[in-house]
């Protein structure tokens, strides 16, 4: 939160500030890689013990208005003591801090022209401290009136020495916030708050921060310190939106919700098992469905093949029947032709028997055979006519009809096959 006049623990962060450019995206960030290299080199030059370095250091120390740290330098044995390194320990701390800064942010490398060399780092070193009046105390950090010498040097260098590209906005004053409102001086709560904040923000110089001394080393705080009561009301208020009671209520609500979830775990696990079992059943059903579909597809294929075979058989049968009918027609036509020929021969035989000239030429045996043949033909003619006029003619077996016609044809052909009869008739000149 923003600084107030009440006591508490603060954080002081030299970093990029706001600009009027809506696209500005570096607010709260630290230096870029090349600027970190320049800052580290400048500090190491600042702490060098030489006439040139001392002259440059004096010039640098006067860039910001004098404050408490300038008085610290005045009491040092060396009249040319530096404002931001008022003791031998301070010189050593500054030197080590500069080297560690370059190593941690840049890996020990020097200036570079890489694409990210001018992109500010997201995390900046921080200074954490306790103040009885946070707002008033932090105002002294802006002009280095009261701050650690490491943070003071960085603050001065970024505001007065570092040259920024036009697209990177400005770098100062530092970002200052209240971390904890301290509501009581009992049980060394102010000291504990400063120690915890220093640990959380890694603010010691050994960690890359700006704090030189150990946290919580300041003296006891009076119980009557103004602002403690105001902090207590704000911290423990349930209407402030951020107080401890609000946090307790929030945590209690979260704990209750977590307990409900924990109590529901068996039911949730059982439900998950049911879902898993259902999914397994669905997978098995899908597998069975797939098998059925494959089997059905096989049956359909087989049925189609059988249907095609039946169609081909029917077509072959139809063709065979057609061929058989044609053959039957041909046979009937042949039989009819032979029948007509037989009828003509029968008539000729009958006429020949009646001719005395022919009878004289035949022996008695041949006459008997001719007469028997003529009688047989008459009998067959009578049977054929009876079959045609019979009411039961529709039920006559086709095979029987065929046998009758075959016998009739055989009888007719036998007349031709009788060589003696044919020769005898041929001698009369009546058979062509």
C-alpha positions as CSV (number, residue, x, y, z in Angstrom):
1,X,0.0,0.0,0.0
2,X,1.1,3.6,-0.3
3,X,3.1,5.1,2.5
4,X,1.2,6.7,5.4
5,X,2.2,8.7,8.5
6,X,1.7,5.6,10.8
7,X,4.6,3.3,11.9
8,X,5.5,0.2,10.0
9,X,7.9,-1.6,7.6
10,X,8.5,-0.1,4.2
11,X,10.2,-1.1,0.9
12,X,12.3,1.3,-1.2
13,X,12.9,0.3,-4.9
14,X,14.9,2.5,-7.3
15,X,13.2,1.6,-10.7
16,X,11.6,3.0,-13.8
17,X,8.6,5.1,-13.1
18,X,5.4,6.0,-15.0
19,X,5.3,7.9,-18.3
20,X,2.6,9.4,-20.5
21,X,3.0,6.7,-23.1
22,X,0.1,4.1,-22.9
23,X,2.5,1.5,-24.5
24,X,5.0,2.0,-21.7
25,X,5.7,-1.5,-20.1
26,X,8.8,-1.0,-18.0
27,X,7.3,0.6,-14.9
28,X,8.8,-1.1,-11.7
29,X,11.7,-2.6,-13.6
30,X,15.4,-2.4,-12.9
31,X,18.3,-1.4,-15.3
32,X,19.0,-3.1,-18.6
33,X,22.2,-5.3,-19.0
34,X,24.4,-2.5,-20.4
35,X,23.4,-0.1,-17.7
36,X,24.1,-2.7,-15.0
37,X,27.6,-3.0,-16.4
38,X,28.1,0.8,-16.4
39,X,26.8,1.1,-12.8
40,X,29.1,-1.7,-11.6
41,X,32.1,-0.1,-13.3
42,X,31.2,3.3,-11.9
43,X,31.0,2.0,-8.3
44,X,34.3,0.2,-8.6
45,X,35.9,3.4,-9.9
46,X,34.2,5.4,-7.1
47,X,35.8,3.3,-4.3
48,X,39.3,3.4,-5.9
49,X,41.8,5.3,-3.7
50,X,43.4,7.7,-6.1
51,X,43.5,11.5,-6.6
52,X,41.5,11.3,-9.9
53,X,39.0,8.9,-8.3
54,X,38.7,11.1,-5.2
55,X,38.1,14.2,-7.4
56,X,35.5,12.4,-9.4
57,X,33.9,11.1,-6.2
58,X,33.6,14.5,-4.6
59,X,31.9,15.7,-7.8
60,X,29.5,12.8,-7.7
61,X,28.8,13.3,-3.9
62,X,27.6,16.8,-4.6
63,X,25.0,15.9,-7.3
64,X,22.2,15.5,-4.7
65,X,21.6,17.9,-1.7
66,X,23.6,17.0,1.4
67,X,22.0,14.8,4.0
68,X,22.7,12.7,7.0
69,X,25.2,10.6,5.0
70,X,27.3,13.6,4.2
71,X,27.6,14.3,7.9
72,X,28.7,10.7,8.4
73,X,31.5,11.3,5.8
74,X,32.6,14.5,7.6
75,X,33.3,12.7,10.8
76,X,35.6,10.1,9.2
77,X,39.3,10.4,9.7
78,X,39.9,10.8,6.0
79,X,38.8,14.4,4.9
80,X,38.2,13.1,1.4
81,X,35.9,10.3,2.6
82,X,33.2,9.5,0.2
83,X,29.5,10.3,0.9
84,X,28.3,6.8,-0.1
85,X,31.3,5.0,1.4
86,X,31.9,6.6,4.8
87,X,34.1,3.8,6.2
88,X,36.6,1.2,5.2
89,X,33.9,-1.4,5.6
90,X,31.6,0.6,3.4
91,X,34.3,0.8,0.7
92,X,34.6,-3.0,0.8
93,X,30.9,-3.6,0.8
94,X,30.4,-1.3,-2.2
95,X,33.2,-3.0,-4.1
96,X,31.8,-6.5,-3.5
97,X,28.2,-5.4,-4.2
98,X,29.2,-3.9,-7.6
99,X,31.0,-7.1,-8.6
100,X,28.2,-9.3,-7.4
101,X,25.6,-7.1,-9.3
102,X,27.5,-7.5,-12.6
103,X,27.8,-11.3,-12.0
104,X,24.2,-12.0,-11.0
105,X,22.6,-9.9,-13.7
106,X,25.1,-10.1,-16.6
107,X,27.1,-13.2,-15.9
108,X,30.2,-11.1,-15.5
109,X,30.1,-10.0,-19.1
110,X,30.8,-6.4,-20.3
111,X,28.8,-4.2,-22.7
112,X,27.1,-6.1,-25.5
113,X,25.0,-5.3,-28.6
114,X,22.7,-8.3,-28.2
115,X,19.0,-7.8,-28.9
116,X,18.1,-7.9,-25.1
117,X,21.0,-5.8,-23.9
118,X,18.7,-2.7,-23.6
119,X,15.6,-4.5,-22.1
120,X,15.2,-3.7,-18.4
121,X,15.4,-6.6,-15.9
122,X,12.1,-7.5,-14.3
123,X,13.4,-7.8,-10.7
124,X,15.1,-4.8,-9.0
125,X,17.2,-4.7,-5.8
126,X,15.2,-3.5,-2.8
127,X,15.8,-1.8,0.6
128,X,13.6,-2.7,3.5
129,X,13.4,-0.8,6.8
130,X,11.4,0.3,9.8
131,X,10.0,3.8,10.4
132,X,7.9,5.4,13.0
133,X,6.5,7.7,10.3
134,X,6.8,5.8,7.0
135,X,5.8,8.7,4.8
136,X,8.2,11.2,6.3
137,X,11.1,8.8,6.4
138,X,10.7,7.7,2.8
139,X,10.8,11.3,1.6
140,X,14.5,11.4,2.8
141,X,15.3,8.5,0.5
142,X,14.4,10.5,-2.6
143,X,17.4,12.9,-2.1
144,X,19.5,10.5,-0.1
145,X,18.9,12.4,3.1
146,X,18.6,9.1,5.0
147,X,19.2,5.8,3.3
148,X,21.8,3.0,3.1
149,X,24.9,4.1,1.2
150,X,24.4,1.4,-1.5
151,X,20.9,2.5,-2.2
152,X,21.9,6.1,-2.0
153,X,24.6,5.7,-4.7
154,X,22.2,3.8,-7.0
155,X,19.6,6.5,-6.5
156,X,22.0,9.3,-7.3
157,X,23.6,7.5,-10.3
158,X,20.2,6.7,-11.9
159,X,18.8,10.2,-11.5
160,X,21.9,12.3,-12.3
161,X,24.4,10.2,-14.4
162,X,22.6,7.5,-16.3
163,X,21.5,8.6,-19.8
164,X,18.3,6.8,-20.9
165,X,17.1,6.2,-24.4
166,X,14.0,8.3,-25.3
167,X,11.8,5.1,-25.5
168,X,12.6,4.1,-21.9
169,X,11.0,6.9,-20.1
170,X,12.4,8.0,-16.7
171,X,14.2,6.4,-13.8
172,X,13.4,8.1,-10.6
173,X,12.2,8.8,-7.9
174,X,12.2,5.3,-6.4
175,X,9.0,3.2,-5.9
176,X,8.1,3.3,-2.2
177,X,5.4,1.2,-0.4
178,X,4.2,0.2,3.0
179,X,4.7,-3.6,3.6
180,X,3.4,-4.1,7.2
181,X,1.4,-1.9,9.5
182,X,2.8,-2.5,13.0
183,X,0.0,-2.1,15.7
184,X,2.0,-2.9,18.8
185,X,5.5,-2.4,20.3
186,X,5.2,-5.4,22.7
187,X,7.2,-8.6,22.0
188,X,9.5,-6.7,19.7
189,X,6.9,-6.8,16.9
190,X,8.5,-3.9,15.0
191,X,11.9,-5.8,15.0
192,X,10.2,-9.1,13.9
193,X,8.4,-7.3,11.2
194,X,11.6,-5.8,9.7
195,X,13.4,-9.2,9.9
196,X,10.6,-11.0,8.2
197,X,10.3,-8.4,5.4
198,X,14.1,-8.4,4.8
199,X,14.0,-12.2,4.5
200,X,11.0,-12.2,2.1
201,X,12.4,-9.5,-0.2
202,X,16.1,-10.7,0.0
203,X,17.1,-7.1,0.8
204,X,20.6,-7.8,2.3
205,X,23.7,-6.7,0.3
206,X,24.9,-10.3,0.3
207,X,21.7,-11.2,-1.6
208,X,21.9,-8.3,-4.0
209,X,19.8,-5.9,-2.0
210,X,20.6,-2.5,-0.5
211,X,20.4,-3.3,3.3
212,X,23.9,-3.2,4.9
213,X,23.0,-3.9,8.5
214,X,21.1,-6.7,10.0
215,X,17.3,-6.2,10.4
216,X,15.7,-5.7,13.8
217,X,18.8,-4.2,15.4
218,X,17.2,-0.8,16.3
219,X,16.2,-0.1,19.9
220,X,12.9,-0.6,21.6
221,X,9.8,1.2,20.4
222,X,7.6,3.1,22.8
223,X,4.2,1.7,23.5
224,X,2.9,5.3,23.2
225,X,4.2,5.7,19.7
226,X,1.6,7.7,17.7
227,X,-0.1,5.6,15.0
228,X,0.0,2.2,16.8
229,X,-3.6,2.5,17.8
230,X,-4.7,3.5,14.3
231,X,-2.8,0.6,12.9
232,X,-4.5,-1.8,15.4
233,X,-7.9,-0.6,14.4
234,X,-7.1,-1.0,10.7
235,X,-5.5,-4.4,11.1
236,X,-8.2,-6.0,13.2
237,X,-11.1,-4.3,11.5
238,X,-13.5,-6.5,9.6
239,X,-14.5,-3.7,7.3
240,X,-11.2,-2.6,6.0
241,X,-11.0,-5.2,3.3
242,X,-7.5,-6.3,4.2
243,X,-7.4,-6.6,8.0
244,X,-6.5,-9.7,9.9
245,X,-10.1,-10.5,10.8
246,X,-10.9,-10.4,7.1
247,X,-8.0,-12.7,6.5
248,X,-9.2,-15.0,9.3
249,X,-12.7,-15.1,7.9
250,X,-11.4,-15.7,4.4
251,X,-9.1,-18.5,5.7
252,X,-11.9,-20.0,7.8
253,X,-14.2,-20.0,4.7
254,X,-11.5,-21.6,2.7
255,X,-10.8,-24.2,5.4
256,X,-14.5,-25.0,5.6
257,X,-14.7,-25.4,1.8
258,X,-11.6,-27.5,1.9
259,X,-13.0,-29.7,4.7
260,X,-16.2,-30.2,2.7
261,X,-14.2,-31.2,-0.3
262,X,-12.1,-33.6,1.9
263,X,-15.3,-35.1,3.4
264,X,-16.7,-35.6,0.0
265,X,-13.6,-37.4,-1.3
266,X,-15.0,-40.9,-0.7
267,X,-18.1,-40.1,-2.5
268,X,-16.2,-38.4,-5.3
269,X,-13.9,-41.4,-5.6
270,X,-16.9,-43.8,-5.7
271,X,-18.5,-41.6,-8.3
272,X,-15.2,-41.6,-10.3
273,X,-15.1,-45.4,-10.1
274,X,-18.7,-45.6,-11.4
275,X,-17.8,-43.3,-14.2
276,X,-14.7,-45.4,-15.0
277,X,-16.8,-48.6,-14.9
278,X,-19.4,-47.0,-17.1
279,X,-16.7,-46.0,-19.5
280,X,-15.4,-49.5,-19.5
281,X,-18.9,-50.9,-20.2
282,X,-19.3,-48.4,-23.0
283,X,-16.0,-49.5,-24.5
284,X,-17.0,-53.2,-24.3
285,X,-20.4,-52.4,-25.8
286,X,-18.6,-50.5,-28.6
287,X,-16.3,-53.5,-29.1
288,X,-19.3,-55.9,-29.3
289,X,-21.1,-53.5,-31.6
290,X,-18.1,-53.4,-33.9
291,X,-18.0,-57.2,-33.9
292,X,-21.7,-57.4,-34.7
293,X,-21.3,-54.8,-37.5
294,X,-18.4,-56.8,-38.9
295,X,-20.4,-60.0,-38.7
296,X,-23.4,-58.3,-40.3
297,X,-21.2,-57.0,-43.0
298,X,-19.9,-60.5,-43.6
299,X,-23.5,-61.9,-43.7
300,X,-24.6,-59.2,-46.1
301,X,-21.6,-59.9,-48.3
302,X,-22.4,-63.6,-48.2
303,X,-26.1,-63.0,-48.9
304,X,-25.1,-60.8,-51.9
305,X,-22.8,-63.5,-53.2
306,X,-25.5,-66.2,-52.8
307,X,-28.0,-63.8,-54.5
308,X,-25.6,-63.3,-57.4
309,X,-25.1,-67.0,-57.6
310,X,-28.8,-67.6,-57.6
311,X,-29.3,-65.0,-60.3
312,X,-26.6,-66.6,-62.3
313,X,-28.1,-70.0,-61.8
314,X,-31.5,-68.7,-62.7
315,X,-30.1,-67.1,-65.8
316,X,-28.3,-70.4,-66.7
317,X,-31.5,-72.4,-66.0
318,X,-33.5,-70.0,-68.1
319,X,-30.9,-70.4,-70.8
320,X,-31.0,-74.2,-70.4
321,X,-34.8,-74.2,-70.4
322,X,-34.8,-72.0,-73.5
323,X,-32.3,-74.3,-75.2
324,X,-34.4,-77.4,-74.1
325,X,-37.5,-75.8,-75.4
326,X,-35.8,-75.1,-78.7
327,X,-34.5,-78.6,-78.8
328,X,-38.0,-80.0,-78.0
329,X,-39.5,-77.9,-80.7
330,X,-36.9,-79.2,-83.1
331,X,-37.6,-82.8,-82.0
332,X,-41.4,-82.3,-82.4
333,X,-40.9,-80.8,-85.8
334,X,-38.7,-83.7,-86.7
335,X,-41.3,-86.2,-85.3
336,X,-44.0,-84.4,-87.2
337,X,-42.0,-84.6,-90.3
338,X,-41.3,-88.2,-89.8
339,X,-44.9,-88.8,-88.9
340,X,-46.1,-87.2,-92.1
341,X,-43.6,-89.3,-94.0
342,X,-44.9,-92.4,-92.1
343,X,-48.5,-91.5,-92.9
344,X,-47.5,-91.2,-96.6
345,X,-45.7,-94.5,-96.4
346,X,-48.7,-96.1,-94.6
347,X,-51.1,-94.8,-97.3
348,X,-48.7,-96.1,-99.9
349,X,-48.5,-99.5,-98.2
350,X,-52.3,-99.7,-97.9
351,X,-52.8,-98.9,-101.5
352,X,-50.1,-101.4,-102.4
353,X,-51.8,-104.2,-100.5
354,X,-55.0,-103.4,-102.4
355,X,-53.2,-103.6,-105.7
356,X,-53.4,-107.1,-107.2
357,X,-50.2,-106.6,-109.1
358,X,-48.2,-105.9,-106.0
359,X,-49.9,-108.6,-104.0
360,X,-48.9,-111.1,-106.6
361,X,-45.3,-110.0,-106.3
362,X,-45.2,-110.5,-102.5
363,X,-45.0,-113.7,-100.6
364,X,-47.7,-114.6,-98.1
365,X,-45.3,-113.8,-95.3
366,X,-44.6,-110.3,-96.7
367,X,-48.3,-109.6,-97.2
368,X,-49.0,-110.6,-93.6
369,X,-46.3,-108.3,-92.3
370,X,-47.5,-105.4,-94.4
371,X,-51.0,-105.9,-93.3
372,X,-49.9,-106.2,-89.7
373,X,-48.0,-103.0,-90.0
374,X,-50.9,-101.1,-91.5
375,X,-53.2,-102.4,-88.7
376,X,-50.6,-101.3,-86.1
377,X,-50.5,-97.8,-87.6
378,X,-54.3,-97.6,-87.5
379,X,-54.3,-98.6,-83.9
380,X,-51.7,-95.9,-83.0
381,X,-53.7,-93.3,-84.9
382,X,-56.8,-94.2,-82.9
383,X,-54.9,-93.9,-79.6
384,X,-53.5,-90.5,-80.6
385,X,-57.0,-89.2,-81.5
386,X,-58.5,-90.6,-78.3
387,X,-55.7,-88.8,-76.3
388,X,-56.4,-85.5,-78.0
389,X,-60.2,-85.6,-77.3
390,X,-60.0,-87.0,-73.8
391,X,-61.1,-84.8,-70.8
392,X,-58.1,-86.0,-68.9
393,X,-55.7,-85.1,-71.6
394,X,-54.3,-82.2,-69.5
395,X,-53.0,-84.7,-67.0
396,X,-51.2,-86.9,-69.4
397,X,-47.6,-87.3,-68.4
398,X,-45.3,-85.6,-70.8
399,X,-42.9,-88.5,-70.5
400,X,-45.7,-90.9,-71.5
401,X,-46.5,-88.8,-74.5
402,X,-42.9,-88.8,-75.5
403,X,-42.8,-92.6,-75.1
404,X,-45.9,-93.0,-77.2
405,X,-44.6,-90.8,-80.0
406,X,-41.2,-92.6,-79.8
407,X,-42.9,-95.9,-80.2
408,X,-45.1,-94.5,-83.0
409,X,-42.0,-93.2,-84.8
410,X,-40.2,-96.5,-84.2
411,X,-43.1,-98.4,-85.7
412,X,-43.1,-96.1,-88.7
413,X,-39.3,-96.4,-89.1
414,X,-39.5,-100.1,-88.9
415,X,-41.3,-100.1,-92.2
416,X,-38.2,-98.4,-93.7
417,X,-35.9,-100.7,-91.9
418,X,-37.5,-103.9,-93.3
419,X,-35.2,-104.4,-96.3
420,X,-37.2,-107.1,-97.8
421,X,-40.4,-105.1,-97.7
422,X,-38.8,-102.0,-99.1
423,X,-37.1,-104.0,-101.9
424,X,-40.4,-105.7,-102.8
425,X,-42.3,-102.4,-102.9
426,X,-39.5,-100.8,-104.8
427,X,-39.7,-103.4,-107.5
428,X,-43.3,-102.3,-108.1
429,X,-42.2,-98.8,-108.8
430,X,-44.5,-97.3,-106.1
431,X,-41.8,-96.3,-103.6
432,X,-39.7,-93.3,-104.6
